[in-house]
Amino acid sequence: MPPASHGLRVLGPIYLWDRRPQLMYERAERRSEHVTPDILALDFDGVLCDGMREYFETSRRTHRRVWPNEKAPDDDLFPAFRALRPVILSGWEMPILLRAIARGADQDAILRSWDEVRDQLVRAESLPGAVLVRTLQHTLDEVRREWIANDCDGWLGQNVPYCRLDELRRVTGEPERTLVVTTKEGEFARLVLDSWNVALAGIQGKEAGIHKCDNLRALVADFASAHGRRPTLWFVEDRLETLQHVTTHSDLDDVRLFLATWGYNTPAAREAARHDGRVRLLDLDRFRRGVSSWL
């Protein structure tokens, strides 16, 4: 009987091809194929843009309009506002947060249980809660639009990129499609990105009126319809709660999730992410080096 060649196993008089080396190669090849995703979905605030000064000033102007008979919050509240901004889920909460700080609310309590602090302040107002929320949403957008109309360059200057623009353009240009998925009005994100000369495949903002999970689901469906296969999709977000919500949807199990450690999150959130089976921590240095270095 002749000796077995590489990759063959002898079983009696029968030669069987041992596919283990081939399978290992195929698995490695599949891994390398998707180092760059088909679709890269990026949050805007806290991932691409640090707009903290803009949030603070917009919240101050909104506060003056909604509560005109009260003293406007001072500049010296900015450090506390910056430190506590990670608790915010939706823009309308920012003037409430500023109001809480101005009234001397305990900062540890805000970090620990913002929902309770926020709801208590909302219930104490003369306007019913739902009306107050709508008023704050409308006023925030109105204040921004007026600021842009009167001083567009000044407004844009309050929105600062986290990395050099050539780095950002390189990162967003690597995948086949890169999009922004944000709870901000898309028009504001587009103004900033256009001023940075960063071209994307699309911006899905608050006006879409859907949860980010639905944004991701639609991106998958659109790509599959056009290409006849499911895409590789990576999602970078600075709120751990948003990423964890994605993990509750089984049809999004193959979406890679990244927590932007430089964004609006807390040390506690980053520590929790370290022990999460789905969420990967992504630091700014690795982000700016390009998607091929993220895994």
TAJO-V110633 format. One record per residue. PHI is phi in degrees with one decimal (NA if undefined). PSI is psi in radians with two decimals (NA if undefined). NEAR is the number of other ideal C-beta (glycine too) atoms within 8 Angstrom. Layout:
# TAJO-V110633
PHI PSI NEAR
PHI PSI NEAR
This chain:
# TAJO-V110633
NA 2.25 4
-68.3 2.66 3
-65.2 2.61 4
-72.2 2.31 7
-80.9 2.95 5
-58.9 2.28 3
90.6 -0.01 7
-110.7 2.52 10
-117.6 2.39 8
-93.1 2.16 9
-126.6 1.66 6
61.6 -2.36 4
-84.8 0.07 3
-105.2 2.32 6
-94.1 2.13 8
-112.2 2.30 8
-72.2 2.14 7
-84.2 1.90 8
-88.1 0.05 6
-58.5 -0.82 6
-61.1 -0.67 8
-66.1 -0.74 8
-64.7 -0.68 8
-61.4 -0.72 8
-64.0 -0.75 8
-64.6 -0.70 8
-65.2 -0.74 8
-63.1 -0.68 8
-65.1 -0.72 8
-63.0 -0.69 8
-62.9 -0.75 8
-71.8 -0.45 7
-61.8 -0.54 6
-113.9 0.46 8
-62.4 -0.61 8
-104.4 2.14 7
-74.4 2.80 12
-66.9 -0.71 10
-129.1 2.29 16
-115.8 2.05 14
-105.8 2.20 14
-122.1 2.33 13
-67.7 2.81 16
-98.2 -1.22 13
-68.0 2.22 12
86.7 -0.05 13
-124.3 -0.96 13
-96.4 -0.62 12
-127.8 2.30 13
-99.6 1.74 8
-106.7 0.50 11
-57.6 -0.75 9
-64.6 -0.65 9
-66.4 -0.75 10
-60.1 -0.75 11
-65.3 -0.83 13
-68.5 -0.70 10
-62.7 -0.69 13
-66.7 -0.67 15
-63.5 -0.80 11
-65.6 -0.66 10
-65.2 -0.73 14
-58.2 -0.76 14
-62.2 -0.61 9
-79.3 -0.70 9
-77.7 -0.58 10
-125.3 1.21 8
-66.6 -0.36 6
-90.2 0.05 3
-108.8 2.75 6
-65.4 2.34 4
-68.3 2.50 7
-59.5 2.48 11
-85.0 2.84 6
-60.4 -0.51 4
-70.1 -0.07 5
-85.4 -0.12 12
-59.5 -0.79 9
-57.3 -0.71 7
-67.8 -0.68 9
-61.3 -0.78 15
-61.3 -0.78 9
-65.8 -0.55 7
-98.5 -0.14 12
-53.3 -0.54 12
-59.3 -0.31 9
-76.5 -0.26 10
-75.9 2.27 11
-99.1 -0.75 7
-128.3 2.59 6
-55.2 -0.62 10
-62.3 -0.34 10
-74.4 -0.34 11
-61.5 -0.80 14
-63.4 -0.53 14
-67.5 -0.74 12
-60.9 -0.79 17
-61.6 -0.67 15
-64.0 -0.73 12
-63.3 -0.75 12
-64.0 -0.79 14
-62.2 -0.52 10
-88.7 0.06 7
81.6 0.41 4
-61.3 2.54 9
-65.3 2.17 5
-68.4 -0.62 10
-63.5 -0.67 6
-65.4 -0.66 10
-63.0 -0.81 14
-65.7 -0.64 9
-79.1 -0.69 6
-148.6 1.09 7
-58.4 -0.68 11
-55.5 -0.74 6
-69.1 -0.78 8
-62.2 -0.80 12
-60.4 -0.87 12
-64.9 -0.61 9
-64.5 -0.73 8
-65.9 -0.72 12
-64.1 -0.74 11
-65.5 -0.47 7
-78.2 -0.17 5
-80.5 2.76 8
-72.6 -0.56 2
-76.2 2.46 7
-57.5 2.62 5
-52.8 -0.84 10
-64.5 -0.64 6
-68.3 -0.73 8
-62.4 -0.75 11
-60.8 -0.81 10
-63.3 -0.68 8
-63.4 -0.77 10
-66.2 -0.74 13
-59.1 -0.86 10
-64.1 -0.76 8
-67.5 -0.71 12
-57.3 -0.85 15
-66.0 -0.67 9
-63.6 -0.78 8
-61.2 -0.76 12
-62.3 -0.80 12
-63.6 -0.68 8
-67.1 -0.71 8
-61.4 -0.77 13
-64.4 -0.74 11
-64.6 -0.62 6
-90.6 -0.47 5
-157.1 1.21 7
-61.3 -0.76 8
-62.8 -0.70 6
-63.6 -0.73 8
-65.4 -0.80 12
-60.1 -0.61 10
-65.7 -0.31 6
-86.0 -0.05 10
-112.7 1.88 10
-112.2 2.30 8
-71.7 2.58 10
-77.3 -0.43 9
-132.9 3.01 9
-61.1 2.57 7
-67.2 -0.56 10
-66.2 -0.61 6
-66.8 -0.77 9
-63.7 -0.73 14
-63.5 -0.67 11
-66.0 -0.76 9
-61.8 -0.84 12
-71.8 -0.33 13
-87.4 -0.18 6
-70.5 -0.90 11
-71.7 2.90 12
-62.5 -0.72 4
-135.3 2.30 11
-124.9 2.28 13
-134.1 2.75 14
-100.3 2.32 16
-122.3 1.95 11
-141.1 2.70 13
-88.0 -0.01 8
-80.2 2.72 11
-59.0 2.28 10
-58.9 -0.55 14
-62.6 -0.60 8
-74.1 -0.74 11
-62.4 -0.69 15
-65.6 -0.70 9
-57.5 -0.79 11
-65.8 -0.85 13
-64.3 -0.66 12
-63.8 -0.67 8
-67.8 -0.45 7
-86.9 -0.12 9
60.0 0.75 7
-107.2 1.97 11
-95.2 2.25 5
-124.7 2.87 10
-73.4 -0.32 5
175.3 2.84 7
-130.8 2.08 12
-108.6 1.85 10
-106.8 -2.96 14
-58.4 -0.51 10
-62.4 -0.35 7
-66.9 -0.46 8
69.0 0.47 4
-131.0 2.83 6
-74.0 2.73 6
-60.8 -0.51 13
-60.4 -0.67 10
-69.4 -0.62 8
-59.5 -0.83 13
-63.3 -0.74 15
-61.6 -0.72 11
-68.0 -0.65 8
-62.2 -0.73 14
-63.4 -0.82 14
-64.2 -0.75 8
-64.1 -0.74 8
-66.6 -0.77 14
-62.3 -0.66 11
-66.0 -0.65 6
-81.7 -0.52 6
-114.9 -0.15 8
74.8 0.28 4
-153.2 2.83 5
-79.6 2.39 6
-82.2 2.82 12
-84.4 2.26 9
-130.3 2.21 16
-115.8 2.48 15
-129.7 2.13 15
-110.7 2.19 12
-144.7 2.64 13
-102.4 -0.01 12
-106.9 2.04 14
-61.2 -0.65 13
-61.0 -0.66 7
-64.7 -0.77 10
-64.7 -0.72 17
-65.0 -0.56 10
-65.7 -0.64 11
-59.5 -0.65 15
-67.8 -0.24 11
-84.5 -0.06 5
-108.3 1.92 10
-63.6 -0.48 4
-75.3 -0.07 5
-113.8 0.37 12
-62.5 -0.44 6
-93.8 0.07 7
-78.8 2.20 11
-80.3 2.33 11
-116.4 2.30 13
-127.3 2.28 14
-95.9 2.08 16
-75.3 1.85 15
-70.1 -0.29 10
-86.2 -0.09 9
-87.1 -2.76 11
-87.2 1.27 9
-139.0 2.93 13
-104.4 2.83 7
-55.1 -0.63 5
-64.7 -0.70 6
-66.9 -0.70 12
-67.0 -0.66 13
-66.2 -0.70 8
-63.1 -0.66 9
-64.6 -0.54 13
-60.9 -0.48 7
-104.3 0.18 5
-90.7 2.32 11
-70.6 -0.38 3
-104.3 -0.60 7
-89.0 2.29 13
-104.8 2.42 10
-77.7 2.36 10
-127.7 2.05 11
-91.9 2.88 8
-65.5 -0.64 10
-62.1 -0.75 6
-70.2 -0.66 9
-56.7 -0.83 13
-72.0 -0.31 11
-76.8 -0.27 6
111.8 2.71 8
-61.5 -0.48 12
-66.3 -0.23 7
-102.4 0.07 7
-80.8 -0.43 10
-97.5 NA 5
